[in-house]
Amino acid sequence: MLFLSQLLALIRKELLAILKDPSSRTLLFAPALMQALLFGYGATYDLTHAPFAVLDQSRSAASTEIVARLEGTGVFHRIATLENTSQIAGQIESGDALLVLQFQPDFAAKLAGGAEAPVQVILDGRNSSTAGLASAYVSSIVAGYNADQGATTPLTIVRRAWFNPNFESRWNLMPALIASLSMLQTLMLAALSVAREREQGTFDQLLVTPLTPTQILIGKALPSILVGLLQSTIIFLIIRYWFGIPMNGQVWLMYLGLVTFTTAAVGLGLSISAIALTMQQAMLYTFIVIMPLMLLSGLLTPVQNMPEILQWATYANPLRFGIDLVRRVYLEGATLREVSFDFIPLLAVAAVTLPLAAWLFRHRLS
Amino acid sequence: MAEISFKRVSRRFGNTPAVDNVSTTLESGRFLALLGPSGCGKTTLLRLIAGLERPDEGEIALGGQVVAAPGRFVEPEQRALGMVFQSYALWPHMSVAGNIGFGLNRLPRVEREARVLDALRMVGLGDMFDRKPHELSGGQRQRVALARSLAARPRILLLDEPLANLDAHLRQSMLAEFRRIHAATGCTMVFVTHDQNEAMAVADQVGVMDRGRIEQMATPMDLFDRPATPMVARFVGNGRTLPVTVQERLADRTCRIRIGDRTIAVPGQVAHGPGWLCLHPRDLSPSTEGIAGTISAVRFEDGYYLADVLLDALPEADALPLRLPGPARQGEKLRIALRGGWVLPRDGVPETPIAAPAEVRRGVPA
């Protein structure tokens, strides 16, 4: 009882410190809202506008048909019709066209003769992911044409994408934001909490009051965790209802994962805070930590693509498992059993960083 | 209400001993001021009492209970002591009452509120309980900090340079406040300061520290009349030490010494040999009879002309501070009569004079 009432007093004090300050109050909501919208609209790899040029030396019905199909997608826009091969380079180099489609003079003849009739696609590889998408799109249109022509090709590839039928990159990215965007803030909030009191000179005062380090730890951690969950909720609501990305999993399971993940992040933040002597140091350390956490999280690039040693390093990264857990619960509808592995590293990080922070409160490295 | 005892306590930071083999006892209910130049270890000693630092060696006991010893450490929150910091250390987002009541959660609400009001009345801020720290003046903030540590009814109250941020007028009234509160509560108080006027005005015992050691712990009067070391003699009350020869220890607790071409009797208990004659401004007066000297500098201070006088017989020694009734010129010859003073033995190695901090040099001659 006494433990709880002392703890509540401390939590109240911490929340007051966060909420009473108008600037930090704005920081609680505005960035989460803005970043979620920005990422949703801005950070997309989807092919929405692909300018292209055509060099049709065959001038046949087949080539006209293929170009028409391409334009019919609404994604590809013809910006130029070329007369000879020397014009190709200019289109690509200037960046005007993402790709140039070339039909050689014998295209129609080869096609009629049943031989292989290549369509050349020259792509602007400087923008590799968009070019890759465009190339795949063109291939699928050509394949569709082939199929309609009475199956000269005996095999057709039918692609069916699971979890994200239209391959919208937003679908993949945005659930990950529920974990990653809120981490930025919780880490910072936790990192500043002890450092702020060190700087104000109130931390020693806190230590001589009858509060135990465990109480101080929980009192410092809970408000940051609450703020983190609040931010996750804002982002979750935007993703679910503004962008309308359907959720396949259980909300309670996602929140169970988020609580675990945020606790681990706060543990990290409090450890930083306990080492730092000033708020400035705490900020600096947070920035040093946050970049590798983001890069090694699988947010933007799959962890499987990283060198093995880095893959091992990601086991200490709560963000990796936070993102994995949220993504899988949100998109795949994964069950607790299926994501249980994600909880292990998260709990391990929390189990190390939180006691470490409590220890560092007392034994600041001098 | 609790005795403080140190047995051979040391605390080092790196290779620098901040507190060096200190053994001392402060009786319960006393008011001790720890006085010394910056970096002498006085604040570290205070933090050792509070439990904010751990001793590297030695044993600390509070009220007969060992709180720090090899293999034993009582955490600060269990030491039942109050601490007031130079920076006030108030939580900015909490009201005055919130700050004071923060450590009192173990008490029922009614009693807690009564304690807060009691403490506020004691420091003369009975009507300020719902103010925020930023609405208070520096002096009021320090009173709130004092009230906060009093509200917990500590056995020991520690004050770490509590007046350093206040102006001279406020300091005087706060000093009176500390004395009154000491009398009212009867708790053992330790007050750290580098200002000897503060120390002597407030405390019934003053511990003079230098380089991590307590040079002398005595009443303010004894520090003046019977300094234990040349450092204390120089540091306290704008003192000076002159190298003299002790000719004989006399029966009436005085020594016969030779200074220049004169032989005089001065209080002290030193056997034949080299000695230090310790002098304060109050021991010196201009006279027609006396030791010959030359004025090396004059300044007007506190309504007097204060001259630095070099004795003709000891031109290499400290200049003596002499109050003059009227203006004088540099280079003027005069004679000084000695009344009082104190003799200390002078060891083989000549003591390097300890540079007194600027505020000591400017200090009012007692």
Interface residues (C-beta under 8 A of the other chain):
Chain A: L2 S5 Q6 L8 A9 K13 L16 A17 K20 D21 Q200 G201 T202 D204 Q205 L207 V208 T209 P210 L211 T212 P213 R362 S366
Chain B: F13 R47 A50 G51 L52 E75 P76 E77 Q78 R79 L81 G82 M83 F85 Q86 S87 Y88 A89 L90 W91 P92 H93 M94 G98 F102 G103 N105 R106 A152
